[in-house]
Amino acid sequence: REVAMDAINVVSNIFEDNEENRLIVKRLLGLTAGMETKFGSDPDTYKFKKIKNKEGRVTGTTGHGGFTQVTDKVLYNILKKTGEIQGKIDLLTKNGINFKGLKIKLDAINSEKLTTPGRKEIRKFLERPVNSIAAARLAYFTNTNPLPKNNKKDIVNYYFDIFAPKTKNNRTKRREAEVYIKNLFEENPSPLLVGEAPF
């Protein structure tokens, strides 16, 4: 958990320019890491497998995106975007989180489409906690909605609406999110308020 919080501090300090937004993003990314992999402590965090419904149709995957489970396809599509998101990728790279290097590797493998070797490169890259947390922040950036208000309900709804829409109406997942967000608001002193992480 401490590793996730350190990575969250690093990423939010790179992007957020005021304390209120920084705290919102830290709570949002904390909720994301908690819900997706129990802050990396879930034994399936790095074990890739397909999730199938009752009919045997693949409905998702797990074990592919480190602490936040950003899929290789999502990150690949983010890296291919132009405009403002490229500025954010440049900023991460300038701060030692080398998304640009990953993009160069992927283009060298195949610049036209995501291939199996490309997927392996992305998964390897996302095994590093700060890379996975940064990928989640980039995924949230691709959404056009403004950040949620700094309260439990809005942050939880934002996570489900943007990051996990397939589980939005799952009561068990909702209860789990309520526990995580409650802890993120009530920890005292909150690890989210600690300054720079030792990276």
N, C-alpha and C positions, 0 to 999 in steps of 0.2 A: 504494500500500500504506500509506503514511504517513497518508493521508487516512482510510482505513478504520480504522487503529489509533487515530487521534485520536477518531473518532466512537465507537468501541468504548469508549474510556476515559470519554467523556462519559456514555454510556448506563449503563455498569456502575456508575459513581460515583453516579448518580441512584438506582439501585435496591438495590444490594447493601450490606448494613450491616456486613459483616465482611470482612476481607482474604482469607480462604480462598475464600468464595463469590465475591468480586469477581474473583479470579484464575481460578476455574473458568469464570465467565461470560465473561470476556475471552477465554479460550482457546476456549470454545464458539462465541462470536460470530466470533472470528478464523477458526476452522475453517469456519464457515458462509459467511463472505464469501469465503474462499479457494476453497472447493468450488463455490460458486454462480457466481462471476464473476471468479475470480483477483484478488480485492480491487478489482474494478471495472476491471481492465485488459483483460478479455475484450472484443473488438470488438463482440460481440453483447449487451453489458450492457443497452443501451437500444434495441435493435432488436427490436420485438415480432414473434414468429412462432410458429406452431403446430407442435408436434411430432407427427408421425404415425407409426403403426406400419406394418408391411409391407402390411397390408390397407387402409391409407389412413385408419384411424380416428384421430382426434385423441386423443393420450394425455397431452398436457401443452402448456405454453407456455414461452417464454423471452423475455427482453427486456422484462419488465413490472414488475419490482420493485426496480430499482436494485441496489446491491451485494449484497443478500441474496436477491433474486428472490422476495420475498413476493408472492403473486398478489393482484390487486385483490379477488377474491372472498374470500380469506382475511382480508385487512385489513378489508374491508367487514363481514364477520361478526364480527370482533373489536370493531369500533366499535359494533356493534348490541348487544353483550353488556351485561348489567347486573351489578351487584354489584362484587366486588373488582377486576375488570379496569377498571372505570370510575375507580376510585381511582388506578390506575396511569396511565391516560390523563390524568387531572387533574394528576398529579405531573409527567408529561412536559411538559404544556402550561405548567405553572407554571415549568418550567425552560427554556422557550423552544423546545420541540419541539411545535408546535401541532397535535396530533391533534384537539383539540376544535374548532379552526377548520375542519379538514378535514371533520369530522362535520357541522358546521353547513352547509357548502357542499353536502355530499351530500344532506342532508335538504331543502335548498332546491331541489335538482334533482328529487328524488323520494324521499320519506321511506319508501316502501313496498318498493322493490326497487332493485337495482343496474342502472343504465342505461349506455348507451354514453358519454354525457357524464360520468357518475359515474366510470366506469372511467378516462377520460382525466384527470380530476381526481386520482384516486389515483395513477396512473402519474407524473403531473407531480410530485406531492408526494414520491413515493418516489425521484425522481431525486436529491434532496439526500441525500448519504451518511448523515448522522446520522439522518434520518427512516427510511431503509431499515434501518439497524442497530437502531433503536428498534422498528420493526415486527417484526423478527425476535425481539427480546427479548419483545415482547408475545405473539407466536406461541408461544414457549416457555412463557410464563406460563400459556397456556390449557391446557397439558398438566398433569395432576394428579401426575405422577411428581416426586419430589424431584430436585434437581440431581444430576448424576453425581458420583462421587468424582473427586478431582483427579489422575487418571492418564490416560494416552493412550488406553488401550483403552476405558475407560468413557465418556470424552468423545466418542470417535468413534462408539461404539455409540448413545449418546444422540442425536447428530446424525442418524444414519441412522434410528433408531426414530421420532423425533419429527418431524424436518424433511424427510427425504428417504427415506421408506419404499419408494418405487418402485425406488430404486437400491441398496437395502440389500444385495442379493446379487450386485451387479455387482463382479467382481474388480478391474476397472480403476479404478472409483471408490473401492474400498476402498484400493487401493495409493496412489492420489492423496491420499486422506484421511490415510494414514499419513505421507506426506511432509509435508503441511501441519502436522499435529499435532506431529510430531517437531521441526520448525522452531519452532513456537510454544513448545515446552518448552525448547529448547536455545539460543535466541537470548540472547546475553549482551553488553551489557545488553538485556534484553527490552523492546521498546517497550510491552509490556503492563504493565510496572511503572512506567512514567512516569506522573506525576500528571495533573492536569487538562489537557484539550486546549484549545488556543487558539480557542474559538468565541465 
